[in-house]
């Protein structure tokens, strides 16, 4: 696996006027031409997002990378696990680059492959029947490899319910990680009883459960969460209902169950974008997801009234690390024949991780 440390950049990248940096990025893009593909996640800040050749959520962008067989250099303006997925799905001679190596995902870091392996062994000691592991795409390549090795699948926020249905047909139980809330919302949507869904708390023996609770459970949830989507509350929903009964509330399924249950709709970033795009002129929206996406929708659809569900700036701080200066630094090095911040997944890990990704694509 890649073990690199981010190089500290000089003042020409960090202190230069942003518009000058953006002009230089545009020039480098033109110079590098067809060898380069820049991918931009929906949560990326606008100053960087504007240079993306393709935009989308994490899995869509990984697929875009896999399809871009004619591009040698793929610069992923997202976070670490996304760049790993792109490396797994691209050819060995393609180079995947993350502009700032410190752009990680707190949720993904809440479930390491070692922690999950220990929990897996403990779970096997107190339960009968087959357990199917399912990992959210927001996880490390090592965790995806663990899932692939043990017959499980990756899922995304748009297909989690389908993957959960498949897993329960394959086995008696599902061990779902790292996001408790996506797992709980998906189980709830499928009508799984509350007492058949339990939480595995990392710091406690048997995850804080009794053997009887684990034996009865159909879905066992890891206690991870998204720091952005945890900022949205049921009180925010109630506040909008009181303020404007005409507003339509849509939230991401990484939000707490009580928020999702009170919303009019929930869905992935792509689903949120589609809902707003397809809504009538004059529609009113309060959106429970990362603020850069909300602000972009507000700019793209000025004939609709669009707000963040929360009065606070719910920002993905690690995604925000991909500033224009870091993108320019990467492109400057490529123009000079140097590759920096390459993200690589070892062939052994990639092969097992791809099993879990391929299972998802087949479901």
C-alpha positions as CSV (number, residue, x, y, z in Angstrom):
1,X,0.0,0.0,0.0
2,X,1.0,3.6,-0.5
3,X,2.8,5.1,2.5
4,X,3.8,8.6,1.6
5,X,4.0,11.9,3.4
6,X,2.7,15.1,1.9
7,X,5.4,17.5,0.8
8,X,5.1,21.0,2.2
9,X,4.6,23.4,-0.7
10,X,6.4,26.7,-1.2
11,X,4.9,30.2,-1.2
12,X,4.4,30.1,-5.0
13,X,1.6,27.6,-4.4
14,X,0.2,28.6,-1.0
15,X,0.5,32.4,-1.0
16,X,0.0,33.3,-4.6
17,X,-3.2,35.0,-5.7
18,X,-5.8,32.3,-6.3
19,X,-6.8,33.7,-9.7
20,X,-3.2,33.6,-10.9
21,X,-2.9,30.0,-9.7
22,X,-6.1,29.2,-11.6
23,X,-4.7,30.7,-14.7
24,X,-1.6,28.6,-14.4
25,X,-3.7,25.5,-13.8
26,X,-5.6,26.2,-17.1
27,X,-2.3,26.6,-18.9
28,X,-0.8,23.3,-17.5
29,X,-4.0,21.5,-18.4
30,X,-3.7,22.6,-22.0
31,X,0.0,21.7,-22.1
32,X,-0.6,18.2,-20.7
33,X,-3.5,17.7,-23.1
34,X,-4.9,14.2,-23.7
35,X,-2.5,12.5,-21.2
36,X,-4.4,14.1,-18.3
37,X,-7.8,13.4,-16.7
38,X,-8.9,15.5,-13.7
39,X,-11.7,14.0,-11.6
40,X,-13.7,16.2,-9.2
41,X,-16.0,15.0,-6.4
42,X,-19.2,16.9,-5.8
43,X,-18.0,18.0,-2.3
44,X,-14.9,19.7,-3.8
45,X,-14.5,23.4,-3.3
46,X,-15.5,25.4,-6.4
47,X,-12.0,26.8,-7.2
48,X,-10.7,23.3,-7.7
49,X,-14.0,21.7,-9.0
50,X,-14.0,24.1,-12.0
51,X,-11.0,22.3,-13.5
52,X,-12.5,18.8,-13.4
53,X,-13.0,17.0,-16.7
54,X,-15.5,14.7,-15.1
55,X,-17.5,15.1,-11.9
56,X,-19.5,12.8,-9.7
57,X,-19.6,10.8,-6.5
58,X,-16.8,8.4,-5.5
59,X,-17.8,5.3,-7.4
60,X,-18.9,7.1,-10.5
61,X,-15.5,8.8,-10.7
62,X,-13.7,5.5,-10.1
63,X,-15.7,4.1,-13.0
64,X,-14.8,7.1,-15.1
65,X,-11.1,6.5,-14.3
66,X,-11.5,2.8,-15.4
67,X,-13.1,3.8,-18.7
68,X,-10.4,6.4,-19.5
69,X,-8.0,3.9,-20.8
70,X,-6.3,6.5,-23.1
71,X,-5.3,8.8,-20.2
72,X,-2.0,8.2,-18.6
73,X,-2.4,10.5,-15.6
74,X,-5.5,10.6,-13.5
75,X,-5.6,13.4,-10.9
76,X,-8.3,12.6,-8.4
77,X,-9.6,15.7,-6.6
78,X,-11.3,13.8,-3.8
79,X,-10.0,11.8,-0.8
80,X,-7.7,8.9,-0.3
81,X,-10.1,5.9,-0.5
82,X,-11.5,7.3,-3.8
83,X,-8.0,7.4,-5.3
84,X,-7.4,3.9,-4.1
85,X,-10.6,2.7,-5.8
86,X,-9.5,4.4,-9.0
87,X,-6.1,2.7,-8.9
88,X,-7.8,-0.7,-8.3
89,X,-10.0,-0.3,-11.4
90,X,-7.4,1.2,-13.8
91,X,-4.7,-0.4,-15.8
92,X,-1.2,-0.9,-14.3
93,X,0.4,1.6,-16.6
94,X,-2.1,4.4,-15.6
95,X,-1.0,6.7,-12.8
96,X,-3.5,7.9,-10.1
97,X,-2.5,11.0,-8.2
98,X,-4.0,12.6,-5.1
99,X,-3.0,16.3,-4.9
100,X,-2.8,16.4,-1.1
101,X,-2.1,13.1,0.7
102,X,-3.7,14.5,3.9
103,X,-7.1,14.4,2.2
104,X,-8.5,11.4,4.0
105,X,-11.9,10.3,5.3
106,X,-12.6,10.2,9.0
107,X,-15.3,7.7,8.5
108,X,-13.1,5.4,6.5
109,X,-10.5,5.6,9.3
110,X,-13.0,4.5,11.9
111,X,-12.8,0.9,10.6
112,X,-9.4,-0.6,9.9
113,X,-9.0,-4.0,8.4
114,X,-7.3,-5.2,11.7
115,X,-10.2,-4.0,13.8
116,X,-12.8,-5.6,11.6
117,X,-10.8,-8.9,11.5
118,X,-10.7,-9.0,15.3
119,X,-14.5,-8.3,15.4
120,X,-15.1,-10.9,12.7
121,X,-13.3,-13.6,14.8
122,X,-15.2,-12.6,18.0
123,X,-18.5,-12.7,16.1
124,X,-17.8,-16.2,14.8
125,X,-17.4,-17.5,18.3
126,X,-20.9,-16.6,19.5
127,X,-23.1,-16.9,16.4
128,X,-24.2,-19.6,14.0
129,X,-25.0,-19.4,10.3
130,X,-23.1,-17.5,7.6
131,X,-22.2,-13.9,8.0
132,X,-21.8,-11.7,4.9
133,X,-19.5,-8.7,5.2
134,X,-20.6,-5.5,3.4
135,X,-18.4,-2.4,3.3
136,X,-19.5,1.1,2.2
137,X,-17.3,2.3,-0.7
138,X,-16.1,4.9,1.8
139,X,-13.5,2.5,3.2
140,X,-9.8,1.6,2.6
141,X,-8.6,-0.8,-0.1
142,X,-7.5,-3.2,2.7
143,X,-11.1,-3.3,4.1
144,X,-12.5,-3.9,0.6
145,X,-10.0,-6.7,0.2
146,X,-11.1,-8.3,3.5
147,X,-14.7,-8.2,2.3
148,X,-13.7,-9.6,-1.1
149,X,-11.8,-12.5,0.6
150,X,-14.8,-13.4,2.8
151,X,-17.5,-13.4,0.1
152,X,-18.9,-10.0,0.6
153,X,-19.6,-6.9,-1.4
154,X,-19.0,-3.2,-1.5
155,X,-22.0,-0.9,-1.6
156,X,-22.7,2.8,-2.3
157,X,-25.2,5.2,-0.9
158,X,-27.3,4.6,-3.9
159,X,-27.4,0.8,-3.9
160,X,-27.0,-0.1,-0.2
161,X,-30.5,-1.5,0.0
162,X,-30.0,-3.7,-3.0
163,X,-26.7,-5.0,-1.7
164,X,-28.2,-5.6,1.8
165,X,-31.0,-7.6,0.2
166,X,-28.4,-9.7,-1.8
167,X,-26.3,-10.3,1.4
168,X,-29.3,-11.5,3.4
169,X,-30.2,-13.9,0.6
170,X,-26.6,-15.2,0.7
171,X,-26.3,-15.6,4.5
172,X,-28.2,-15.3,7.8
173,X,-26.5,-12.1,8.9
174,X,-24.8,-9.0,7.5
175,X,-21.8,-7.3,9.1
176,X,-22.0,-3.7,7.7
177,X,-19.3,-1.2,8.0
178,X,-18.0,1.5,8.5
179,X,-21.2,3.7,8.5
180,X,-23.8,2.9,11.1
181,X,-26.3,5.3,9.6
182,X,-26.3,4.2,6.0
183,X,-26.7,0.6,7.3
184,X,-29.5,1.5,9.7
185,X,-31.4,3.5,7.1
186,X,-31.0,0.7,4.6
187,X,-32.2,-1.9,7.0
188,X,-35.1,0.3,8.0
189,X,-36.1,0.8,4.4
190,X,-36.2,-3.0,3.9
191,X,-38.5,-3.4,6.9
192,X,-36.0,-5.2,9.1
193,X,-37.2,-5.1,12.8
194,X,-35.3,-2.8,15.1
195,X,-34.4,-5.6,17.5
196,X,-32.8,-7.5,14.6
197,X,-30.3,-4.6,14.0
198,X,-27.5,-4.1,16.5
199,X,-24.6,-1.8,16.9
200,X,-21.0,-3.1,17.2
201,X,-19.1,-0.7,19.4
202,X,-15.4,-0.9,18.8
203,X,-14.2,-0.4,22.3
204,X,-16.4,-3.0,24.0
205,X,-16.3,-6.8,24.2
206,X,-18.6,-8.3,21.6
207,X,-19.3,-4.8,20.5
208,X,-21.3,-4.1,23.7
209,X,-23.8,-6.9,22.8
210,X,-24.8,-10.2,24.4
211,X,-24.3,-13.4,22.5
212,X,-28.1,-13.7,22.4
213,X,-28.5,-10.3,20.8
214,X,-25.9,-11.1,18.2
215,X,-27.5,-14.5,17.5
216,X,-30.9,-12.9,16.9
217,X,-29.5,-10.0,14.8
218,X,-29.9,-9.9,11.0
219,X,-27.8,-6.8,10.6
220,X,-24.7,-5.9,12.7
221,X,-23.6,-2.3,12.2
222,X,-20.1,-0.9,12.8
223,X,-20.2,2.3,14.9
224,X,-18.7,4.7,12.3
225,X,-20.2,7.8,10.9
226,X,-19.7,10.8,8.6
227,X,-18.6,13.9,10.5
228,X,-20.4,16.1,8.0
229,X,-23.8,14.4,7.9
230,X,-23.9,13.9,11.7
231,X,-24.3,17.7,11.9
232,X,-27.9,17.6,10.6
233,X,-30.5,17.0,13.2
234,X,-34.2,16.3,13.5
235,X,-34.5,19.8,15.0
236,X,-33.2,21.3,11.8
237,X,-36.0,19.4,9.9
238,X,-38.6,20.6,12.4
239,X,-37.4,24.2,12.1
240,X,-37.8,24.2,8.3
241,X,-41.3,22.6,8.6
242,X,-42.3,25.5,10.9
243,X,-40.6,28.2,8.8
244,X,-41.9,27.2,5.4
245,X,-44.4,24.3,4.9
246,X,-43.7,24.4,1.1
247,X,-40.0,23.5,1.4
248,X,-39.0,20.0,0.4
249,X,-36.4,18.4,2.5
250,X,-33.9,15.9,1.0
251,X,-31.0,14.4,2.9
252,X,-28.1,12.0,2.4
253,X,-28.6,8.5,3.9
254,X,-25.4,9.0,6.0
255,X,-27.6,11.2,8.2
256,X,-29.1,9.8,11.4
257,X,-32.2,7.7,11.0
258,X,-34.5,10.2,12.8
259,X,-33.4,12.8,10.2
260,X,-34.0,10.5,7.2
261,X,-37.4,9.5,8.6
262,X,-38.5,13.1,8.8
263,X,-37.2,14.2,5.4
264,X,-39.4,14.1,2.2
265,X,-36.6,12.3,0.3
266,X,-33.2,10.8,0.9
267,X,-30.5,9.7,-1.5
268,X,-26.9,9.8,-2.7
269,X,-25.3,13.0,-4.0
270,X,-26.3,12.0,-7.5
271,X,-29.9,11.4,-6.4
272,X,-30.0,14.8,-4.7
273,X,-28.7,16.6,-7.8
274,X,-31.2,14.8,-10.0
275,X,-34.1,15.6,-7.6
276,X,-33.3,19.3,-7.7
277,X,-32.5,19.4,-11.4
278,X,-35.9,17.7,-12.2
279,X,-38.0,19.8,-9.9
280,X,-40.2,22.6,-11.2
281,X,-39.1,26.2,-11.4
282,X,-39.9,27.9,-8.1
283,X,-39.3,24.7,-6.0
284,X,-38.0,25.2,-2.5
285,X,-35.4,22.8,-1.1
286,X,-33.6,22.3,2.2
287,X,-30.7,19.9,1.6
288,X,-28.9,17.8,4.2
289,X,-25.5,17.3,2.7
290,X,-22.0,18.9,2.3
291,X,-22.2,22.7,1.8
292,X,-20.1,22.9,-1.4
293,X,-22.7,20.7,-3.2
294,X,-25.6,22.8,-1.8
295,X,-23.9,26.1,-2.9
296,X,-23.2,24.7,-6.3
297,X,-26.9,23.7,-6.8
298,X,-27.9,27.1,-5.6
299,X,-25.7,28.7,-8.3
300,X,-26.8,26.3,-11.0
301,X,-30.5,26.6,-10.4
302,X,-31.2,30.3,-9.5
303,X,-34.8,29.8,-10.4
304,X,-35.2,27.5,-7.4
305,X,-34.9,28.3,-3.7
306,X,-32.1,26.2,-2.3
307,X,-30.8,26.2,1.3
308,X,-28.7,24.0,3.5
309,X,-30.8,22.1,6.0
310,X,-28.4,23.3,8.8
311,X,-27.7,27.0,9.6
312,X,-24.1,26.1,10.0
313,X,-21.5,25.5,7.3
314,X,-21.4,21.7,7.1
315,X,-18.0,21.4,5.3
316,X,-15.9,18.3,4.5
317,X,-12.6,19.6,5.9
318,X,-10.5,16.8,4.5
319,X,-11.9,17.2,1.0
320,X,-11.2,20.9,1.4
321,X,-7.5,20.2,1.5
322,X,-7.5,19.8,-2.3
323,X,-6.8,23.5,-2.9
324,X,-5.9,25.0,-6.3
325,X,-2.3,25.4,-5.2
326,X,-1.9,21.6,-4.6
327,X,-3.5,20.9,-8.0
328,X,-1.1,23.3,-9.7
329,X,1.9,21.7,-7.9
330,X,0.9,18.2,-9.2
331,X,0.5,19.5,-12.8
332,X,3.8,21.5,-12.7
333,X,5.6,18.3,-11.7
334,X,3.9,16.3,-14.4
335,X,4.8,18.9,-17.0
336,X,8.4,18.4,-15.9
337,X,8.3,14.7,-16.1
338,X,7.9,14.0,-12.4
339,X,5.1,12.1,-10.7
340,X,4.2,13.1,-7.2
341,X,1.6,11.7,-4.7
342,X,1.0,8.6,-6.7
343,X,-1.6,6.3,-5.0
344,X,-0.9,2.6,-5.5
345,X,-2.6,-0.5,-4.2
346,X,-0.5,-3.7,-4.1
347,X,-1.6,-6.3,-6.7
348,X,-2.5,-8.8,-4.0
349,X,-4.8,-6.3,-2.1
350,X,-6.2,-4.9,-5.4
351,X,-7.2,-8.4,-6.6
352,X,-9.2,-9.2,-3.5
353,X,-10.7,-5.7,-3.3
354,X,-11.8,-6.0,-6.9
355,X,-13.7,-9.1,-6.0
356,X,-15.9,-7.1,-3.7
357,X,-16.3,-4.3,-6.2
358,X,-17.2,-6.7,-9.0
359,X,-19.8,-8.4,-6.8
360,X,-21.5,-5.1,-6.3
361,X,-21.5,-4.4,-10.0
362,X,-23.2,-7.8,-10.6
363,X,-25.9,-7.3,-8.0
